[in-house]
Structure formats: structure tokens, C-alpha cells
Amino acid sequence: MSNLCDHWTVPKTLPLLLDARPICCPTLEDPAGISDADATALAVRLKALADPARIRLLSLLLDRLGEGASTRELAPLLALSEPTVSHHLHTLLNSGLVAKDRQGTTVYYRVVPEAIQAIARVLHLTCC
């Protein structure tokens, strides 16, 4: 019995996605389905979210929408070290899900709402 997803492969190392452009699915009348570029953009974002610590980080940053938070603030909330939190934030940053702003010596990370909305639109039953 073959797996339905055998013909779809996501590269081990996904390309950096430094944009928050919308990912749109085609209409049902479009036989081509989702484009390769949009499929890759979605895969990059979903792969970045495929970690419990990153999901928790995103949740904490969503609670501070517009404000952002530093690794120093986030580490104790997750019971992780600052370098570990920094690693996870860097992954979210490279996927386009968060952005960073430097204020003096401190870097603050914030959610990119459009990137989150792009995922929600594609996964919504009615899509675009």
C-alpha cells in the first residue's frame, strides 16, 4: 500500500523565506493545484512551526502583538536557556514568521501577522 504523500517531497533543508507574501490556493477549477512556489513557502513556514518550543514562542509573541519580546524575557517563560530560545527564534525569523528589531544591545522579536494569516488562509476550507 503506497502512502498518498510518496510523490511529494519536502527538501531536507528548506530555503530561507524572508517574505510574508500571501500564499494562495487555486480555485477548484484550476487543475494545476497550488503552485510550487506557494507550496514551498507553506512548507517552510510549517516546518518552522513543527517544534513545540517554537509554537509556544509564537504563542507568547502573539500575546505581545506589536510589542515583541527579547530572549531574556522569553527564556524563563519556556524554561529554556537564552541560546536555545535564540536558536528557535532564528528559525522562526528565517521562515518569515517573526521579525526582529534592535534597541540598543537588546533584540526584540515580534510576530509578522501577514505570515500567520497566509498559513491560515491556505489551511482554511474556503481558502483564498
N, C-alpha and C positions, 0 to 999 in steps of 0.2 A: 504494500500500500504506500503510495507516494504522498509526501507532505505537500499540501497546497502551496506552500511558500518556497518549494525547492527551486523554482525558476527565478525567484527574486533574491538577489544577494546585496547585502549592505557591506561596503568595503570596511575592513577592519579599522583602518584609520580614516575617519571621515574628514573631508575638507573643512577648513575654518569657514564659518559663516558669520561674517561681520555685518550683516544687514538684518533688518526686521521687516523686509518686504512681505506683503501678503502672499500666502500660499493658497491658490485657488484650485478647487477641483472642477473638472469639466461637467457639463450637463450630461444627463443620461443619454442624450442623443449623440454625444461625441464618442466614437468608438475607440479613440486613442487613449482615453483614460487620463490620469494625472501625468503631467509632463515629467521627464527625467529630472529636470532642474528642480521642480517643485517637490518631487519625491525625495531627492537628496536633501533639500532644505528641511523637509519634515523629519527625515531620518536623523539628521544632525541634531535637531532640537530634541527629539525623543530620546536619542542615545544619551545626550547630556542629562536628561531627566531620569535616566534609568539607574538611579542610585538613591537610596533612602536619605542620605545626608543632603544631597542636592535638592531633593523635593522639600525637605524640611527648611533648607536655606531659602529656597524660593518662597515658601510659605511665610517665613519670618520677614523677608523683604517685601512681600505683598502687604503685610500688616503695616509696613512703614512706607507705603507708596508715596513717592515724591521726596521723602527724606533720605532714604538709604541708611546703610549701617556699615561699620568697619569690622574687620576680622576680630579686633579686640572686643567689640560688643557681641559679636555672633558666637565666638568660640565657647564661652561659658554656657550659653543657651543650648548648645548642642553637645556639651561635654566632650569637645574635641579640642585638639591643640590648634593654635593660630596657624601654623604651617599647613595643617590638614585642611582647615577651613579655607585658607588661601588657595590651595590646590583645587578644591571643589569650586570655588568662586571663579577661578581662572577657566575651568572647563565651561561653566555657565557663560562666562564672558565670551569665550571663543565661539560659542554656539549662537551668540546674539541675544540670549535671553536676559542678560544683565549688562549694564554699562557701569563704568567707574568714573569717579570724579576725585581728583586730588585736592585736598585742602590742607596746605602746609605739608606736614610729613605724613598725614593720615589719608588713606584712600577709602572712599565711601562707595559702596556698591548699591545699585538700585535696579529694580526690575524695568525691563523695556516692555511696557504694556502691549505694544503692537505685535511683538514677537509671541507673546502668550495668546493674544487674540487670533493670530494666524493659525496656531495649533488648534484652538477651539473651533475655528471656522471649518477647518478641514475635517475634524472629527465629529462635527455636528451633523446630524442626519440630513438636514436640508442643504448643508454646505453653503457655497457662495451664492 
